[in-house]
Amino acid sequence: MSVEKQELLKSIETLPEELALQVLDYIEYLKFNSVINNAPQDLIIRDKEDLKKKLEAGIESTEKGEVYSLEEVFEEVQKI
């Protein structure tokens, strides 16, 4: 474990339970932000209008027969 992580762990251990829970929430927020910031823009839904647009595009692709097997989808997700 790195020195920084050891220091972080020591700091967290000295906190009252309520503050430790807040730190945990913040860490989860940082992890979520990291995932969102590194995800391809096609996978991020910015608002209701963006969701609607992406769903309509998906329906259109399906109607055109542009579909993929579940295995193909998982292979692409693994690449990302």
C-alpha positions as CSV (number, residue, x, y, z in Angstrom):
1,M,0.0,0.0,0.0
2,S,1.4,3.4,-0.9
3,V,2.3,6.0,1.7
4,E,-0.5,8.2,0.6
5,K,-3.1,5.5,1.0
6,Q,-1.7,4.6,4.5
7,E,-2.0,8.2,5.5
8,L,-5.5,8.4,4.2
9,L,-6.5,5.2,6.1
10,K,-5.0,6.6,9.3
11,S,-6.9,9.9,8.9
12,I,-10.2,8.1,8.2
13,E,-9.7,5.8,11.3
14,T,-9.5,8.9,13.5
15,L,-12.7,10.4,12.3
16,P,-16.0,10.1,14.1
17,E,-18.4,7.6,12.4
18,E,-20.6,10.3,10.9
19,L,-17.6,12.0,9.2
20,A,-16.2,8.7,8.1
21,L,-19.5,7.9,6.3
22,Q,-19.3,11.3,4.6
23,V,-15.8,10.5,3.4
24,L,-17.0,7.2,2.1
25,D,-19.8,9.0,0.2
26,Y,-17.3,11.4,-1.3
27,I,-15.0,8.6,-2.4
28,E,-18.0,6.9,-4.1
29,Y,-18.8,10.3,-5.8
30,L,-15.1,10.6,-7.0
31,K,-15.2,7.0,-8.4
32,F,-18.5,7.7,-10.2
33,N,-17.1,10.9,-11.6
34,S,-14.0,9.1,-12.9
35,V,-16.2,6.6,-14.7
36,I,-18.4,9.2,-16.2
37,N,-15.4,11.4,-17.3
38,N,-13.7,8.4,-19.0
39,A,-16.8,6.9,-20.6
40,P,-17.4,7.4,-24.4
41,Q,-19.8,10.3,-24.9
42,D,-22.2,8.0,-26.7
43,L,-22.8,6.2,-23.4
44,I,-23.5,9.3,-21.3
45,I,-27.0,10.7,-21.1
46,R,-26.8,14.4,-20.4
47,D,-30.5,15.2,-20.0
48,K,-34.0,14.1,-21.0
49,E,-33.6,15.4,-24.5
50,D,-30.4,13.6,-25.0
51,L,-32.0,10.4,-23.7
52,K,-34.9,10.8,-26.1
53,K,-32.5,11.4,-29.0
54,K,-30.5,8.3,-28.2
55,L,-33.5,6.1,-27.7
56,E,-35.0,7.3,-31.0
57,A,-31.6,6.6,-32.8
58,G,-31.6,3.1,-31.2
59,I,-35.2,2.3,-32.3
60,E,-34.3,3.5,-35.8
61,S,-31.2,1.3,-35.9
62,T,-33.3,-1.7,-34.8
63,E,-35.9,-1.0,-37.4
64,K,-33.1,-1.0,-40.1
65,G,-31.9,-4.3,-38.8
66,E,-28.7,-2.9,-37.4
67,V,-28.7,-5.2,-34.3
68,Y,-25.9,-7.1,-32.5
69,S,-25.9,-10.3,-30.6
70,L,-25.5,-10.0,-26.8
71,E,-22.0,-11.6,-27.2
72,E,-21.0,-8.9,-29.7
73,V,-22.2,-6.2,-27.3
74,F,-20.3,-7.6,-24.3
75,E,-17.1,-7.8,-26.5
76,E,-17.4,-4.1,-27.4
77,V,-18.1,-3.2,-23.7
78,Q,-15.0,-5.1,-22.7
79,K,-12.9,-3.1,-25.2
80,I,-14.1,0.1,-23.7
